[in-house]
Amino acid sequence: MIKTPIKKSAHPSPELTPLIDIIFIVVVFLMLTANTPILSLPIDIPKTGSDLKPVTKNLKTITIYMQEHAPQWRLETGNYNDDFTQWLRFKNELVKHIQHINSQDDSLAIHIATARDLEAEKLLQTLALLNEKQISNIHIMLEENSL
């Protein structure tokens, strides 16, 4: 039997095909993960101290408590406290208090305290109403437990 001798190269080299496959996989992975969009929320912050609005002496506050179970809304303004289970009744009462405070030329601040398990729809509905009434001084607080 005639055997051909196996040629041994003077410079042995590693197999390049698996190395190229790994490089392409890493490149594809980096391309897919490097282009993730960065989510941001623009916030207007005063640039100087003179841009800050002065604190008004006649600041009236309305506190709105929102929770998942009935009553869904509680409205507190000074000496007025009431619970509401229907959106229209709550909306009408809130608008009435806003108009009363605006008629007295007092500044208005709205505090919204929500339960953590509250549907976002109720909060957005309330914020849309306040935006419609051009109320910009709004503070949102998350409550750990419902009322």
trRosetta pair geometry for C-beta under 8 A, 3 or more apart (Angstrom, degrees):
i j d omega theta_ij theta_ji phi_ij phi_ji
8 12 7.6 -38 -172 -70 84 102
9 12 5.9 140 70 -79 100 53
9 13 7.8 -29 86 0 147 83
13 16 7.5 -9 143 -42 114 98
14 19 7.1 84 112 -33 119 134
15 18 6.1 55 106 14 108 99
15 19 7.5 160 103 -5 62 98
16 19 5.3 -67 -155 46 49 115
16 20 5.8 49 152 -24 82 105
17 20 5.9 -55 -145 35 29 109
17 21 6.5 32 156 -20 63 105
18 21 5.5 -52 -148 35 35 115
18 22 6.4 35 156 -19 67 104
19 22 5.9 -54 -150 35 31 109
19 23 6.5 31 152 -19 64 106
20 23 5.6 -53 -147 36 33 113
20 24 6.4 32 155 -18 66 105
21 24 5.9 -57 -150 37 29 109
21 25 6.5 29 153 -19 64 106
22 25 5.7 -54 -148 35 33 112
22 26 6.4 32 155 -17 66 106
23 26 5.8 -56 -149 38 31 110
23 27 6.3 32 153 -20 65 107
24 27 5.6 -53 -144 36 32 112
24 28 6.3 32 157 -17 66 105
25 28 5.9 -54 -147 38 30 109
25 29 6.3 31 153 -19 64 108
26 29 5.6 -54 -146 37 31 114
26 30 6.3 29 156 -17 65 107
27 30 5.9 -57 -148 38 29 109
27 31 6.3 29 154 -20 64 107
28 31 5.7 -55 -146 36 31 111
28 32 6.4 26 158 -16 65 108
29 32 6.0 -61 -148 38 28 107
29 33 6.3 5 163 -2 66 114
30 33 6.3 -66 -137 47 28 97
30 34 5.6 29 167 -28 67 117
31 34 6.2 -52 -130 31 22 110
31 35 7.0 6 172 -8 55 112
32 35 7.2 -78 -160 35 21 98
33 36 6.4 -16 -169 -28 49 109
46 49 7.4 89 126 -100 131 19
46 51 3.6 175 -152 91 107 119
46 52 5.2 -112 3 -64 176 67
47 51 5.8 87 40 -11 68 151
48 51 5.3 112 59 -6 69 99
49 52 5.8 -35 -167 7 49 117
55 59 7.4 -52 -177 -39 78 136
56 59 5.2 130 80 -59 93 87
56 106 7.8 148 132 -166 135 59
56 107 4.2 118 62 -6 150 142
58 104 7.7 -137 166 127 135 106
58 105 7.5 44 97 107 150 71
58 106 4.2 -113 141 -127 109 87
58 107 6.2 127 90 16 73 80
59 106 7.1 159 -105 174 14 95
59 107 4.7 -32 -105 78 66 109
59 108 7.7 165 -158 -84 62 14
59 109 5.9 21 -178 -7 106 114
60 77 7.4 30 170 -160 106 99
60 78 7.4 -38 -151 -48 98 108
60 101 4.8 -145 74 -134 149 125
60 104 7.9 76 -26 71 145 130
60 106 4.7 62 -10 128 113 136
60 107 6.9 164 22 81 70 50
60 108 5.6 -24 71 -105 92 63
60 109 7.3 175 87 26 43 73
61 77 7.4 -169 99 -127 51 66
61 108 7.6 137 -98 -162 31 54
61 109 4.8 -28 -105 73 81 96
61 110 7.4 157 -157 -93 66 23
61 111 6.1 21 -175 -6 114 107
62 75 7.0 -21 -173 -163 100 87
62 76 7.3 152 -164 80 52 52
62 77 4.8 -17 -111 -89 78 101
62 94 7.2 110 167 -142 150 84
62 97 5.8 119 -104 125 135 136
62 98 7.3 -57 -20 -74 159 74
62 101 7.6 -116 -41 -26 113 152
62 108 6.9 4 0 -167 104 100
62 109 7.6 178 26 88 65 49
62 110 5.3 -19 67 -113 96 71
62 111 7.3 -175 90 28 46 70
63 75 7.6 146 81 -160 56 39
63 76 4.3 -13 61 63 103 104
63 77 7.5 -180 23 -70 67 51
63 110 7.9 152 -92 -165 29 51
63 111 4.5 -18 -111 69 76 108
63 112 7.9 172 -160 -81 53 27
63 113 6.8 13 -175 -1 98 108
64 73 6.5 -33 -165 -157 93 95
64 74 7.3 147 -161 75 44 54
64 75 6.1 -10 -107 -104 70 65
64 76 7.9 -164 -72 26 30 73
64 94 7.3 18 -91 -108 123 128
64 110 6.7 6 -1 -174 111 98
64 111 7.0 175 25 89 66 54
64 112 4.9 -14 67 -112 105 70
64 113 7.1 177 88 27 52 66
64 126 6.6 165 135 -162 159 146
65 73 7.0 137 77 -162 59 43
65 74 3.9 -4 54 53 110 106
65 75 8.0 -138 25 -58 75 27
65 76 7.3 47 -11 -4 102 108
65 113 5.0 -19 -110 70 69 104
65 114 7.9 162 -162 -84 46 35
65 143 8.0 28 -145 -25 92 146
65 147 5.6 66 163 -62 137 140
66 72 6.5 4 -152 164 70 73
66 73 5.9 -10 -102 -102 71 67
66 74 8.0 -150 -63 24 34 71
66 112 6.7 6 -2 -172 116 92
66 113 7.1 171 23 87 70 51
66 114 4.6 -15 67 -110 107 78
66 115 6.8 -123 103 8 66 79
66 118 5.6 67 123 -130 104 154
66 122 5.8 163 -171 129 134 126
66 123 6.6 161 91 -80 165 76
66 126 7.0 -114 -72 -25 144 156
67 71 7.7 76 53 89 106 52
67 72 6.3 -148 65 -142 61 42
67 74 8.0 27 4 -5 104 102
67 114 7.6 167 -77 -157 46 53
67 115 4.4 67 -122 -16 73 130
67 118 6.4 -114 -137 -84 26 107
67 146 4.3 94 -142 -154 123 108
67 147 5.2 -113 -46 15 147 98
68 72 7.4 -32 -177 -119 8 83
68 115 5.8 -89 -14 74 87 141
68 117 5.3 -35 -39 103 142 99
68 118 5.5 -148 -63 -98 79 57
68 119 7.1 109 -114 -13 86 79
68 146 6.4 -81 23 -99 89 145
69 72 7.5 -158 102 -82 18 65
69 146 7.0 78 27 156 97 160
70 85 4.9 13 -139 -115 104 112
71 74 6.4 101 99 -65 119 80
71 83 3.6 115 59 173 168 111
71 84 5.8 117 -175 60 117 27
71 85 5.0 -97 -125 -67 75 75
72 84 6.9 -54 61 96 78 74
72 85 6.1 101 10 -132 89 45
72 87 7.9 -28 80 -71 140 70
72 90 7.7 -82 83 -43 97 156
72 122 6.7 -127 175 -138 124 148
73 83 7.1 148 88 -160 54 52
73 84 4.3 -16 69 61 104 104
73 85 7.9 -163 30 -71 80 21
73 87 7.9 106 -13 -106 138 50
73 90 4.3 55 71 -122 155 147
74 81 7.1 0 -179 -167 99 83
74 82 7.2 179 -151 91 60 36
74 83 5.1 -25 -101 -102 81 70
74 84 7.4 179 -82 17 33 75
74 147 6.8 95 -2 -84 143 175
75 80 7.2 -22 117 122 95 101
75 81 7.3 170 87 -145 56 39
75 82 5.5 -8 55 59 97 83
75 84 6.9 38 -10 -9 106 116
75 90 6.8 166 -41 -146 121 83
75 93 6.0 -176 30 117 168 124
75 94 6.2 -143 -114 -80 138 82
75 97 7.2 178 173 -8 130 154
76 80 7.0 164 -150 90 39 63
76 81 5.0 5 -106 -104 82 80
77 80 4.8 -1 61 57 85 109
77 97 5.1 -178 -33 -154 167 141
80 97 7.4 -156 77 -101 151 127
82 93 6.8 -100 75 -177 138 161
84 87 7.9 112 140 -88 122 19
84 89 5.2 -171 -143 95 116 106
84 90 3.8 155 108 -72 162 96
84 93 7.0 -161 -69 28 139 140
85 89 7.9 28 53 49 54 132
86 89 4.6 75 75 12 102 107
86 90 6.8 -179 89 -7 52 89
87 90 5.8 -64 -149 43 30 110
87 91 5.9 32 156 -24 69 110
87 125 7.0 -46 -143 143 132 147
88 91 5.6 -51 -140 36 30 113
88 92 6.2 29 161 -18 64 106
89 92 6.0 -56 -147 37 28 108
89 93 6.3 23 157 -15 63 110
90 93 5.9 -61 -147 39 28 108
90 94 6.2 27 157 -18 65 110
91 94 5.9 -58 -146 38 27 110
91 95 6.3 26 157 -18 64 108
91 129 6.1 -135 -132 -124 98 152
92 95 5.9 -54 -145 37 29 110
92 96 6.3 33 154 -23 62 106
93 96 5.6 -52 -150 33 31 115
93 97 6.6 28 154 -16 64 104
94 97 5.9 -56 -150 37 33 107
94 98 6.3 33 152 -19 66 106
94 129 7.1 63 97 134 139 141
95 98 5.6 -53 -146 37 33 113
95 99 6.2 31 156 -18 66 106
95 129 7.7 -101 -68 179 94 116
95 133 6.8 -162 -119 -86 80 138
96 99 6.0 -56 -148 38 27 109
96 100 6.4 30 153 -22 63 107
97 100 5.6 -52 -146 34 32 114
97 101 6.4 29 157 -16 66 104
98 101 6.0 -58 -149 38 29 106
98 102 6.2 26 155 -15 65 111
98 108 6.7 62 -136 -150 74 164
98 133 5.5 6 150 175 160 152
98 135 6.8 -88 -134 -65 130 128
99 102 5.7 -57 -142 42 31 110
99 103 6.2 36 157 -26 65 106
100 103 5.9 -54 -149 30 27 112
100 104 7.0 19 154 -13 60 106
101 104 6.0 -63 -156 37 34 107
101 106 5.3 -84 -172 66 82 109
101 108 5.0 101 122 -86 142 114
102 105 7.7 39 -178 -76 39 30
102 106 7.8 -107 -85 51 23 69
102 108 6.9 -38 -65 -29 75 135
107 137 7.2 42 170 12 99 161
108 135 6.3 -71 102 -129 123 105
108 137 6.5 158 96 56 60 119
109 137 4.5 -76 -109 128 68 120
109 138 7.7 170 -166 -85 60 28
109 139 6.8 20 175 -3 104 108
110 130 6.1 -107 32 -125 169 141
110 135 5.7 54 -12 156 131 139
110 137 6.7 132 17 96 72 69
110 138 4.7 -15 69 -112 106 74
110 139 7.1 179 92 26 55 67
111 139 4.9 -18 -112 68 68 106
111 141 6.6 7 -176 1 93 116
112 123 7.2 112 157 -137 142 90
112 126 6.6 136 -121 120 138 143
112 127 7.9 -54 -36 -70 169 83
112 138 6.6 11 -4 -174 112 98
112 139 7.0 176 25 87 69 51
112 140 4.9 -18 69 -111 106 67
112 141 6.9 171 87 26 51 69
113 141 4.7 -20 -105 73 73 106
113 142 7.8 152 -157 -104 59 9
113 143 5.4 59 173 -42 98 111
114 118 4.7 -95 -179 27 107 153
114 123 5.8 -11 -90 -86 154 119
114 140 7.1 -8 4 -167 111 92
114 141 7.4 160 20 83 66 53
114 142 5.9 -34 69 -114 85 58
114 143 6.5 -163 88 14 31 89
115 118 4.7 123 64 -40 80 99
115 142 7.9 48 -180 -163 11 68
115 143 5.4 -43 -99 66 49 107
115 145 7.3 -33 -132 148 96 25
115 146 4.0 5 -109 -94 140 82
115 147 7.3 -100 -65 -11 111 72
116 142 5.8 64 -85 -179 76 109
116 143 6.9 -123 -28 79 75 56
116 144 6.6 11 -26 -141 125 30
117 146 7.1 -54 41 -55 105 113
118 122 6.0 -91 174 57 107 126
118 123 6.4 97 121 -39 126 107
119 122 5.3 94 74 -1 91 98
119 123 7.7 -169 99 2 54 86
120 123 5.7 -61 -156 43 45 110
120 124 5.9 42 151 -19 77 109
121 124 5.8 -58 -143 41 29 109
121 125 6.1 35 156 -25 65 107
122 125 5.6 -51 -146 33 29 115
122 126 6.5 27 155 -16 62 105
123 126 5.8 -56 -151 37 31 110
123 127 6.3 29 153 -16 66 108
123 140 7.7 61 -159 -135 123 128
124 127 5.6 -54 -142 41 33 111
124 128 6.2 39 155 -24 66 104
125 128 5.8 -52 -148 33 28 112
125 129 6.7 30 151 -19 60 103
126 129 5.7 -53 -153 33 34 112
126 130 6.5 29 152 -14 66 105
127 130 5.7 -54 -146 40 35 110
127 131 6.2 38 153 -21 66 105
127 138 7.3 103 -122 170 85 167
128 131 5.6 -52 -145 37 31 113
128 132 6.3 38 152 -23 63 104
129 132 5.6 -53 -151 33 31 115
129 133 6.5 17 154 -6 64 108
130 133 5.8 -61 -146 46 33 103
130 135 4.3 -74 -172 59 90 119
130 138 6.0 87 142 -82 156 136
131 134 7.4 33 -178 -81 35 32
131 135 7.4 -88 -70 49 26 72
135 138 6.3 90 127 -58 100 101
143 146 6.8 109 100 -99 127 29
143 147 7.4 31 120 -57 169 66
